[in-house]
Amino acid sequence: MITVEFFSQDGRRTGFRVSGHSGYAEAGADIVCAAVTAVVRFAEATLNDILGVGAKTRVDDENAEITLTLPAKYEDEDTVQTVLDGMMLTLASLRDENPDYIEVMEV
C-alpha cells in the first residue's frame, strides 16, 4: 500500500512523505503507482522549479519513499498551499477509487 502523509503545523501544510508500493500490479505495469508518482512529480516540480520555493526533497529508492519539506520562509504562501491542497485532493480522489492501494492522511 502507498501511504501519503501531509505534514501540518499551525494551520499550514509544511510538506509531505509518500512511501510504499501499491501492489495493484507488477512493477512497470502498476497504474496506481504511476498515477501517484505523476502527482508527486508535478507538485515537486511546481513548487521548486516553477515557484522557486527551495523545498528540501529526499528520495529513498531502497524504501520507495520521497519526503518534501518546505523551508521556513518563501514567497507566495497562498500559491504554495494551493499546490499542496490540489495534490492532496488528487491523491484523495485516487484513494477513493483505489482504497485497497492508497492511504492519505494529515499528520
C-alpha positions in Angstrom: 0.0 0.0 0.0 1.1 3.5 -0.7 1.0 5.8 2.3 0.8 9.6 1.8 1.3 11.8 4.8 0.8 15.6 4.7 2.6 17.4 7.5 0.9 20.5 9.0 2.0 23.0 11.6 0.0 26.0 12.9 -2.7 25.5 10.2 -0.4 25.3 7.2 1.0 22.3 5.3 4.7 22.1 5.7 5.4 19.1 3.4 4.6 15.5 2.7 6.0 12.0 2.6 4.9 9.3 0.2 6.1 5.7 0.8 5.5 2.2 -0.3 4.2 0.3 -3.3 0.5 0.0 -4.2 0.6 -3.7 -5.0 -2.0 -3.1 -7.7 0.1 -4.8 -10.3 3.7 -5.8 -11.1 6.4 -3.0 -11.3 6.2 -1.3 -14.6 2.5 -2.2 -15.1 1.1 -0.6 -11.9 -1.1 2.2 -12.9 -1.8 3.2 -9.3 1.9 3.7 -8.6 2.3 5.6 -11.9 -0.6 7.9 -11.1 0.8 8.7 -7.6 4.3 9.2 -9.0 2.9 11.7 -11.6 1.1 13.7 -8.9 4.2 13.8 -6.7 6.5 14.8 -9.5 4.1 17.5 -10.6 3.8 19.0 -7.1 7.6 18.9 -6.5 8.4 20.5 -9.9 5.7 23.2 -9.5 7.0 24.1 -6.0 10.7 24.0 -6.7 11.2 24.6 -10.5 8.3 27.0 -11.2 7.7 28.8 -7.9 11.3 28.6 -6.7 10.3 27.7 -3.2 13.5 25.7 -2.4 11.8 22.8 -0.7 14.1 20.1 0.6 13.4 16.8 -1.2 14.8 13.5 -0.1 14.4 10.4 -2.2 15.0 6.9 -0.7 14.7 4.5 -3.6 15.6 1.5 -1.5 12.5 2.1 0.7 10.3 3.6 -2.1 10.0 6.9 -0.2 10.0 10.6 -1.1 9.8 13.4 1.5 9.4 17.1 0.7 9.8 19.7 3.4 9.1 23.4 2.8 11.5 26.0 4.1 10.5 28.2 7.0 10.2 31.2 4.7 9.3 31.6 1.0 7.4 33.8 -1.4 3.7 33.4 -2.1 2.3 31.3 0.7 -1.1 31.1 -0.8 0.1 29.6 -4.1 2.3 27.1 -2.3 -0.6 26.0 -0.1 -2.9 25.8 -3.1 -0.4 23.4 -4.9 -0.4 21.2 -1.8 -4.2 21.3 -1.5 -4.5 20.3 -5.1 -2.0 17.4 -4.6 -4.0 16.2 -1.5 -7.3 16.4 -3.3 -6.0 14.5 -6.3 -4.4 11.8 -4.2 -7.6 11.5 -2.0 -9.6 11.0 -5.2 -7.2 8.2 -6.3 -7.6 6.7 -2.8 -11.4 6.8 -3.1 -11.1 5.0 -6.4 -8.5 2.5 -5.1 -9.0 2.2 -1.3 -7.0 -1.0 -1.0 -3.9 0.5 -2.5 -3.5 4.1 -1.2 -3.9 5.8 2.2 -3.9 9.6 2.6 -3.6 11.3 5.9 -2.7 14.6 7.6 -0.2 14.4 10.5 
